[in-house]
Amino acid sequence: MSKISIIICSYNRANYIGAALDALYHQSSGLALFEAIVVDNNSTDGTPEVFATWRASHPEGQFIYTTETKQGASFARNTGANMSRTEWLCFIDDDAIAHPDFVQHIIQHINDQPFVQGFGGRIIPRYIPTEPKWMSYYVSSMVGNFDYSPVARAFKNGKYPLESNMIVSKKVFNQVGGFNTELPGVVGTVRIGGEGKDLFYKIMDLGHTIYYDPTIIVEHVVETKKLTSEYMYRVASGMGRGERARTKAISHSAFITKIVEYLFKLGAAILLGIKYALEGNPAKTGPIIQFRIDTLKGLLGY
């Protein structure tokens, strides 16, 4: 029977890490099929104490706490992967609530696909208190909304799992060098994203097929009071910065191609925004256009 390591990179989520751990502790699979590794990435909000208190009241299973002082999710996730003692790595966020059969469905997918090297599942935003009126399907990807297909299937057309719900064999993870630390995620107030995309593209380049399984589900907590224009800018521009770093590392032509792609997506966003306005949903118009403007600015280095 396969076992997995669930790696949680945590940065100042003391209010949520307990719920994330609770969801894992009460998995339908029981506790024997996985270990959970919490990697504290310089939290200053009492996360160590929260974990210690939680662990004292939840003594069973393998729940490990460690630290990584190099700031950025890529550093923390690599540290967790290095500590793991299983053949499979699962990465979720510190504010992701796994459904009760999360582990069971991961193990089932591994057993059903004996040659699989990487896959991911569904992410459902859990808005607190409610979804904003200006939120649209396209902008919701910025807060983790991800539902690629109603049935299990291979990713196509450059699609890939998102960071808060992705699974990869440790063998191929090590083969591609783990997460690219030139794409660290959040460092201070600056975000340079795309580390998951970079990882899976490298795995795909080795000839492996990456799969999506909609039964592998987490809910991603989204505090709507934090969805300010500044926050959305950091997320969107971080996507662009990540693509700037990734494509420039490939070639100048890859970077230029990405600029053209982003300009096309901006045009499409403008048309979609007009459509929302005409349909009586003008609140959704501005955010979807601003999203594409901000990703383009990040790509261009602004």
N, C-alpha and C positions, 0 to 999 in steps of 0.2 A: 504494500500500500504506500502510495506517495505521501510525502509530508511537505509542508510549505513553511517558509519564513515570511511573516507579515511585518513589513518594515514601515514604521511611522516616523517621518521626519517632523519634529515639533518645534515651533517657534512662537512663544507667547500665546499659547492656546490653553492656558490653565482652566478656563471656564468650560472647555469642550473635550479635553483629552480624556476625562473620566468617562464621558458617555461613549466615546470611541472605544475605549477599553472594555466597558460594560458589554457593548454589542459583540465583541469578540469572545468575551468570557462565557456568554450564553449561546454560543453557536450550537446548532442542532447536531453537528458532527461530534460534539464533545471537545475536549481539550488536547487529546493525544495526537491529533493530526497536524498540529501547527505550533510554532513558537512565534511570539510577538516581540519585536525589538523596537523600543522607543528611543530615538536618537534626538536628544535635546540639543538644538542648534543655537546656544547662547540665550536661552530664555531668561527674562528678568522679572517675570510675573509670578514666581512661586511654583512653576511647573514641577521642579524636583520634589517639593513637599507634597503637591497634589498626587504625584505618582506614588510616593512612599505611603501616603495615607490610603490610597486606593489599594495598593498591593497588600497592605496589612489586613485588609478586610476581604481580599480575594486571593488566598494563598495557593490555590491549586494552579496547575498548568505551568507553562514556560513563558513568563513575562519578564523581559530583560530591559533594563534602563542603562543607557550610556550617553556620552556627550561627544559632540564634534565642535571644536572651536573655530574652524574655518567656516565663515559665514556663507550660506547658500545651500539650497536643497540638494544640489548635485553632490556636494561634499558629504552631507549628512546621509544621503541615501547610499552612497558608496561605502561609507563606514558601516552602516547596517548590513549591507551585502557581505562585506568582509567578515563580519561577526557571525553570519548565519551558519547553521549546521545542517541545512537540508539542500536538496537538489533544485528547489524551486523558490523563487523570490516573488513576493507580492508586495506592491507598493500602494499604500493608501495615505490620505492626508490625516492630519490630527483633528480635523473637524468633520471627518467622514464616518457615517454610521452604517456599518455593514448590516445587511439583512440577515435574519437568523440562519439561512441556509447558504450563506456566502461561501464558507469554506467547503461545504459539501459539494457545491456546484463547481468550484475550482478543481477539486479532486476528481470529480466525475469527468470534467472536460479533459483533464490530463489523461485519464484512463481511456476515454473514448477516442482521443487523438494521439496515438502513441508516438507520432513523429513531430508533434507540435513543439515549437521552441518559444513562442510568445503569443499572448492573447490578452484581451481586456474585456471589461463589462460595462454595464449601464451605470450612469451617474444621474441621480435625480436631485435637483435643488430642493432644499428644505428651507423655504423663506421664513424668516422671523421678523415681524409677525406675519406679513402677507407679501405676495408678489407685487412689485410696483406696477402701476398702470403703464409706465413707459417701457416696461420690459417686453421684448419680442423674442421669438425663437432664435433669431440670429445673434442678438446681443447676449442671450442667456448662456451661450457657450463660454463667455468670459467668466461666468460664475460656476462653471463646471457642468452645465446641462449637456448630457451626451447620451444619445439613443440612436445608434447607427442603423439598426435593423431590428424588426420584430422577431426574426429568427436567427439562429446561429449561422454565421457565414464568414468567409474570408474577407478581410479588408481589401478594397480596390481603389484605384484612382488616387493614390497617395494618402489615403486615410490611415489612421493609426489610433491606438488606445490613448486615453488621456491619463495624466500622471496620478490622479487620485484613485485609479482603479485599473492597474495593469499588472500582468504576471509574465515572468520570463524565466527560462531555465538558467540556473547559475552558470552552467557551462558556457552557453552562448553569451551571457552577460559579460563574463570574464573575457571571452574571445574578442569582443568588440571594445573592451577597455572600460566597461561600465558607463556611467553618466559622464558626459563631457563637462568638465569643470569650467570651461570657457563660457558655458551657458549655465550659470550657477543658480538661476532663479532670483529670489529676492535677496538683495544685499543692501541693508539700510533702507533708503527710500527709492532705490533704483531696482528695477526688475529687468533681467535679461533671461527671457524664457525660451521654450522650445527644446528643453533637455530630453523630454520624452520622445518628441518627434525625431530628434537626432539619433537617439538610441535605436528606435525601431527601424528607421531608414537604414542604419548600418546593418541591422539584422536581416532586413529584406535584401540588402546588397549581397549578402552571403547566400542568397537563394531560398531563404526560409519564407513560408507563408505565415502571416499574422492573422489571427482569428478574432472575431467578436462573438461574445456569448451573452445574450440579453438576460439570462437567468442569474448572472453574477452581478449583484446590485449593491451599491452603496448610496446613501443619501448624504448630500453635501450641504452642511449648514451655511446659510447665507443670511447674515444680519443686514436687513435692508437699510438700517440707519447708517451703515458704513458705506453704502453704495453712492458715495459722493462723486462729483465730476472729477475730483483729484484722484480718487481711488480707481475709477474706470480708466482714467488716462494712464495711470501706472500700469494697469493690466494690459491695455491695448498697445501702448508704446513698447511695453516689455516684449510682447509678441513680435513686434517689428524689429526690436533690437536683436532678439534671438535669431530671427531670419537673416538679419544683416551679418551677424557673426558666422552663422552656419553657411550661407551661400558664398560669402567672401572667402571662406576657407576652401571651398570647392573650386571656384574660378570667378573671374570678373564677369564672364558671360552669364554665369548662373545668377549673379547678383543683379545684373541688368534685366534678366528674364523675370526675376522676382519683382522688380520695380514695375515692369509692364503688367504683371499679374495683379499687383496691388492697385494700380491705376484702374484696371478693368473692374476690380471688385468695388472700388469707390464709385465708379459710374453705375454699377448695378445697385449699390446701396442707395444712391440718389433716386433711381427709378423706383426702388422698393419703398423708400420713404414717401415719395409722391403717392404711391398706391395706398399706403397706410392712411395718409391724409384724406384721400378721396373716399376711403371706406369709413371715415369717421373716427379714426384712431390717430389723431395728429400727435399725441404724446409720444408715440413710438417713432416718429419721423426723425427728430433731432438725434437721439441716441444712436440709431443705426448708422447714420451718416458720420457722426462724430467718431464712432468706433473705427470706421475705415480711414478717416483722416488721421487719427492718432496712431494706428498701426503703420500707416505710410510715413508719418513723421519719425517713428522709431526706426523704421527701415532706413531712412535717409540720414539718421544720426542726429536728429533734433530732440 
